[in-house]
Amino acid sequence: MEKQAPERGRDTAIAEIDLIMNKFGASLEDVYKLAISFYRERKHSCELVVPYEKRLLFMAYSKQVRYGPYDSAADDSGWFDLVGSDRM
């Protein structure tokens, strides 16, 4: 899941990853997996109520983690259909 940071922001990206590792004592990938697990458990038990706009934002972030940044040259069929994805 670790990707190369762009050259101009490389120092900043590395510093952010180091901050996460120091704060949580785990890798960025492990923290992401724990956050997803926490969100799903709390969502299904109704302990966590997240507004719809925030859920759309979470889905967009998850797509970026799974598939990488949006490529405008590629076919965008379904890429931005977050509402349709939510119905599934």
C-alpha positions in Angstrom: 0.0 0.0 0.0 3.0 2.3 0.4 3.4 4.4 -2.6 6.2 6.8 -3.7 5.5 10.4 -2.7 5.8 13.0 -5.4 9.3 14.6 -5.4 8.1 18.1 -4.4 6.2 16.9 -1.4 8.2 13.8 -0.5 9.7 15.2 2.7 6.2 16.2 3.9 4.7 12.8 3.0 7.5 11.0 4.8 7.1 13.3 7.9 3.4 12.6 8.0 3.9 8.8 7.9 6.5 9.1 10.7 4.1 11.1 12.8 1.4 8.5 12.4 3.8 5.7 13.3 5.1 7.6 16.3 1.6 8.5 17.5 -0.1 5.1 17.0 2.9 2.7 17.2 1.8 1.0 14.0 2.4 1.3 10.3 0.1 3.5 8.2 -1.4 0.3 6.7 -2.3 -1.2 10.1 -3.8 2.1 11.3 -5.9 2.3 8.1 -7.1 -1.3 8.6 -8.0 -0.6 12.3 -9.9 2.5 11.3 -11.9 0.7 8.7 -12.7 -2.1 11.1 -13.7 0.4 13.8 -16.0 2.3 11.4 -17.7 -0.9 10.1 -18.3 -2.4 13.6 -19.7 0.9 14.9 -21.8 1.5 11.8 -23.5 -1.8 11.9 -24.2 -1.6 15.7 -25.6 2.0 15.3 -23.1 3.3 17.8 -21.6 5.6 15.2 -23.8 7.9 13.2 -22.0 9.5 10.3 -23.7 12.0 8.0 -24.2 11.0 4.5 -21.8 13.6 3.1 -19.0 12.2 5.3 -19.8 8.6 4.2 -19.4 9.7 0.6 -16.1 11.2 1.5 -15.0 8.0 3.2 -16.0 6.0 0.1 -14.0 8.4 -2.1 -10.9 8.0 0.1 -11.3 4.2 0.1 -11.4 4.2 -3.7 -8.3 6.2 -3.8 -6.5 3.8 -1.4 -7.7 0.8 -3.4 -7.2 2.1 -7.0 -4.8 5.0 -6.6 -5.5 8.6 -7.7 -8.1 9.4 -10.3 -6.7 9.1 -13.8 -8.5 11.6 -16.1 -7.2 9.8 -19.2 -8.9 6.5 -18.2 -12.5 5.5 -18.7 -14.3 7.0 -15.7 -17.4 4.8 -16.0 -18.7 4.4 -12.5 -15.7 5.9 -10.8 -17.7 8.8 -9.4 -20.9 6.9 -9.0 -20.6 6.9 -5.2 -24.4 7.0 -4.8 -24.8 4.0 -7.0 -22.1 2.2 -5.1 -23.9 3.1 -1.8 -27.1 1.3 -3.1 -25.2 -2.0 -3.5 
